[in-house]
Amino acid sequence: MSKFSFAFSPCPNDTFMFEAIFNNRIDLRGYKFDIHLDDVSQLNRSAVMGQFDISKISYSAYSLVSNQYQLLNSGSALGYNCGPLLIAKSKIDGKDIKNCSVAIPGANTTANLLLSLAFPELSNKKEYIFSEIEDAIVKGDVDLGLIIHENRFTYEKRGLVKIQDLGEYWESTTKCPIPLGGIAIKRLLPQNVKEDIEAILRDSIQFAFSNKEKVQAYVASHAQEMNEKVMQSHIDLYVNQQSILLDALAKQGIELLIKEIKYLYPGRIIQYPIFI
């Protein structure tokens, strides 16, 4: 029986999608999975080291690991109106943004790549765990914050304001959904194994959609005291039909993002094929 390490984030979209694997609710086709949970920025760093057989990564980090990993067609966080937000204590004039400091949720996150595309002059960046970015702005440690995940639903309650929706920026310039994160699998695994694991992920997501009440406890146990409404809003925003199976437009968006990375970082070599 083959056993694989599988790493994803404790965020509600991931725990919702993969609860059925963790709790053996579906046919795992004879495989076993050693589950690891960590912040997506740390998952990106772990993927660079090739630590896990299967791992959630930011799509923007794929250029750093394409020699070791391919992308699966299931398990993505990708869609419309779900991009990162640039926020602050108060409105800031566009010409003054270049002089601001900004908290980002990781250098190799898709959020930071979109920030670089939208505001290339904004260079004073400081890395934070995503859940600490609002606090950094409120305390005055930074002028701006780049927020992701459930912070989209909480920043206004803390008196913070939106400067730019970077998802809207991406959608208006590419006409494609925003490719935030996906599941990478070791390139050297046999093709039939990669296809099996992709099918298991797809079955797990479909189970979650059909049995929301059964997966709720696992999701809530990792939701960092998030209230149920915010937790469900997070799932609704990031888990959709593209999570079950990427379509042609979604793949086009991912490939466009990788082209932007090659433009920004011409020294990075992408190994093909990208998808299994």
N, C-alpha and C positions, 0 to 999 in steps of 0.2 A: 504494500500500500504506500503510495507516494504522499509525502507531506511537504507543504509549501508554507513559507512565511508570507503573511498578507498584512500589509500596513495601510491604515487609513486614518482619517482624522476623527476626533470625538464629536465633531459638529453634527447637528441633527440630520442633515442630508445624507451623510455617509453612514451613520449608525442606522438610519431608517432603511437605506438600500441594502445593507449587508447583515442585518440582524438575523435573517434566516440562515445565513452561513454560520454565524457564531453559535446559534442555538440549534443547528442541525435540523431545521424545519423542512428542508428540501433534499432532493437526491443529490448528494455530493459526488456521485459517480466513482466512489471508491477512494477519493482523495481526502486528506485531512489538512486542516489549515491552522497554523499557529498565528493567532491574531495579535497585532501590535497597534496601539493607538498613539498618535502624536500630532502636534500642530503641523500644519501643511508646510510651513517654512522649514521645520526640522525634517519632515519627510523628503523635501527636495534635497537637503544636505545628505540624508541617508542614501537617497537614490544615486547621488554622485559617487558615493562609496560602494554602490552595488550591494547594500546591506540586505535588502529583502527581495524575495522572488517576485512578488507582486506588490505594487505600491501605488497609492494615490500620489500624484504629483501635480504641480501647476503646469499647465501647457507651456508656459514660457520657460520652464526649466528643462523641457525636453531636449533642447539643443545641447545641454550639458551631459545628457545620459543616453543619447540615441545609439551610441556604440554598444551599449549594454542592454537596452530595453526597446521594445516596440509598444505601441499603444493598442489597447483593446477598444472594441466598438461599443462596449457597454460599461456603465458605471460613471459616466461623465457628469460634471456640473457645467451646464452649457445651456444658453437660452437667450431670451430677450428681456430687457428691463430688469436685469439682475447683476449689473456690473458694479464695480467699486465706486465709492463716492469720495470726493475730495471735500472736506469740511473744515470749518473754523469757528471761532467764537463769534465773529461778525463778518459781514461782507468785506472782501478785499478787492481793490481795483486790480484789473488784469495786469496793468503795467508794473504793479508792485509785487506780484507773485514771485518773480525771479529772486527777490531778496528775502524770501521767507524760508523758514526751516519747516520740514515736514516729517511727520512720523509715518513710516511705511511698515507693512506687515511682512517684510522680507525682501531682500534684493532680487531674488529669482522668482518672485510671484508674478502671476499674470497682471495683478493690480499694479505693481510697480512698472511693468513693461508699458501698460496703457498710459500710466502717468508720464513716462518718458516720451511717448509718442505725442501726447496732448500738450505737455509742458516741457519741452526739451531743455529750456533754460533753468528749470528748477533742479538744482544740484545739491542743496544742503539737506541731505536725507539722513534720518536716524531710524534704525531698525527697532521695532517693538513687537512683542506678542500682540496679535490683532486685538485681543480683548482689553489691552491696556492703552490703546491709542486715544480713546475718548478722555481718559483720565489725564493723559499727557497734555492734551489741549486745554482742558479745564484748569490744570495747575499752571499753565503758561510755560511748560517746558519746550513746547514747539508752537509754531504759528498755525500750522495746518496739519490735518491728519487724513490718511488714506484708509478708509474703513471698508471692511468686507463682512460677509456672513451676517449674523443677527444684529450687528451694530447698525445696519441699515434701518432697523426698526426702533432703535432706542436713542439715537443721537439728538433728535429734536426735543425729547423729554428733558435733556440736560442743557437746553438752551443753545445748542450748537446749530449752525446753519450750513446749508449746502453751497459750495462754490462751483462744483462741476460734477455732473454725472458722467463718469468715464465710459460707462456702458452705452449711453446715448451717443457719445463721441464715436465709439467704435462702430455702432450700428449705422450711424449717418454716413460714415466714410466708406464702409465696406458692404453694407446691406446684408451682412451675415450675423448670425447669432454670436454672442460673446463666448469664446472658448476659455473657461476659467480653469478647470482641472479635470483630469482624467485618470484612468488606471493604466499603469505601465507594467509590463511583464518581461521577464528575462528573455532576451532575444535568442539565447542558445537552447531554450527548452524545445522539445519536439513540437512540430506544428499541431499534431493532433491533441497534445496536452494543452497548448495555448487555446485551441478552439473549444476544448472541454471546459476550461476555466472561464472563458468568455460566456459560454452557455450557462454555467453555474451562476455567474454574476447576474445574467439576464433573468434567470429563474428567481433569484433572490429578490430582485427589484419588483418583478411582477407579483411575487408573494406579498411583498410589503404593501403594494397598492391594493391588493385584494383582502388584506388582513391587517388593516391599520391599527386596530385595537390590540392585536397580539404583539406588535413590535414596539408599542408605545413605551412600555416599561424600560426596555433597553435604551431607547433613545433618551428618555428622561434621566436615566441614571448617569448619563455623560453630558448633560445639557447645562452644567454650571449654574444651577439655580435659575435657569431661564423659565419664565412663566409659560404656561401651555399655549397661549395664543401666539406668542413670539416664536416658540418652537415650531408650531404648525405653519406659521407664515414662512419660516426659514425653509421647511421642507417643500412647501408649495412653490417657492421661488426657484429653488435649485434642482428639484427632481421632477422630471417630465418625460415625455416620450423619447427625447434625445438621450436621456439617461439609460433607457432600455436598449436602444439601438440608434446609433448615429445615422442620419440620412446624408445625402450628397451635399446639401448646403452647409450642414454642420461641419463636415469634413473639409469643405472649401474654406470655411472660417478658420479652422485649425491650421490648414496649410498656409493661409494668408498670414496668420500670426507668426508662424515659423519663418516665413519670408521676411517679415519685419525684424525678427531677431537676427537673421543673417545680415540684414542691412545695418542694424545697430552694432552688431558684433561680428564683423567680417571674418574674424579668425576662427569662429566656431564651425566645425564640420558636421553636417547632418548625414547620418547613415540611413540609407533607404533599404527596403520599404519602411515607411513610418508605422503603418498599421499591420496587424498580423494577417 
